[in-house]
Amino acid sequence: MSVSKSNLIKQLVQIYPNLLKKDLIKIFDIFLNEIKIALKNGERVELRGWGIFYQKIQKGRNSRNPRTGETVYTPEKKNINFKMSKELFKIINEI
């Protein structure tokens, strides 16, 4: 089973029936947008009991095109990494 934004919104509507669905969607969008902005600014996002999202820079390097064999420079780029909390690790691995 995969988790999608619409499934999460449906669950939030069931948990909070007194809130309007459009309000829950707006709150969820604000939450995700704040995470995006923080990561774009190079900040760490820590969600207690869940994990940490952080930005890691992959250095530029010379790589090889496998089809032609020519050397191509690959510029540096930013990646987003996730490190899960110990609590989440225990839940997933049932320790």
C-alpha positions in Angstrom: 0.0 0.0 0.0 1.4 3.4 -0.9 0.5 6.6 0.9 -0.7 9.5 -1.1 -1.6 13.0 -0.2 -5.3 12.3 -0.9 -5.3 9.3 1.4 -3.7 11.4 4.2 -6.3 14.1 3.8 -9.1 11.5 4.0 -7.7 10.2 7.2 -7.4 13.7 8.6 -11.0 14.4 7.7 -12.0 11.2 9.6 -9.9 12.2 12.7 -11.0 15.8 12.7 -14.7 15.9 11.5 -15.3 19.4 12.9 -12.7 20.9 10.4 -13.6 21.5 6.8 -11.8 19.4 4.2 -10.6 22.5 2.3 -9.1 23.9 5.6 -7.2 20.6 6.2 -5.9 20.6 2.6 -4.7 24.2 3.2 -3.0 23.3 6.5 -1.3 20.2 4.9 -0.1 22.3 1.9 1.3 24.9 4.3 3.1 22.2 6.3 4.7 20.7 3.2 5.6 24.1 1.7 7.4 25.1 4.9 9.5 21.9 4.7 10.3 22.7 1.1 11.3 26.3 1.9 13.5 25.2 4.8 15.3 22.6 2.7 15.8 25.1 -0.1 17.4 27.4 2.4 19.8 24.7 3.5 18.2 24.2 6.9 17.5 20.9 8.7 14.0 19.8 9.2 13.5 17.7 12.4 10.2 16.0 13.1 10.5 14.5 16.6 9.7 10.8 16.6 9.8 10.6 12.8 13.2 11.7 11.5 15.4 14.4 10.0 15.4 15.8 6.5 18.7 17.5 5.5 20.4 18.7 2.4 23.7 17.2 1.2 25.8 18.5 -1.6 27.1 16.0 -4.2 30.4 17.4 -5.5 31.0 18.0 -9.2 33.0 15.3 -10.9 34.1 14.0 -14.2 31.9 11.1 -15.4 31.8 9.0 -18.5 29.0 8.7 -21.0 28.5 4.9 -21.3 27.2 5.0 -24.9 30.0 7.1 -26.4 32.8 6.7 -23.8 33.4 10.5 -23.8 34.2 12.2 -20.5 31.6 14.7 -19.3 31.7 17.0 -16.4 28.8 16.6 -14.0 28.3 19.8 -11.9 27.6 19.7 -8.2 24.0 19.2 -7.1 22.0 19.2 -3.9 20.3 16.0 -2.6 17.8 15.6 0.2 18.5 12.9 2.6 16.3 11.4 5.4 17.5 9.9 8.6 14.8 8.1 10.6 14.5 8.5 14.3 15.3 5.6 16.7 11.5 5.4 17.5 10.6 4.9 13.9 13.4 2.4 13.4 12.0 0.3 16.3 8.5 0.5 15.0 9.5 -0.6 11.5 11.8 -3.4 12.7 9.5 -4.3 15.6 12.3 -4.4 18.1 
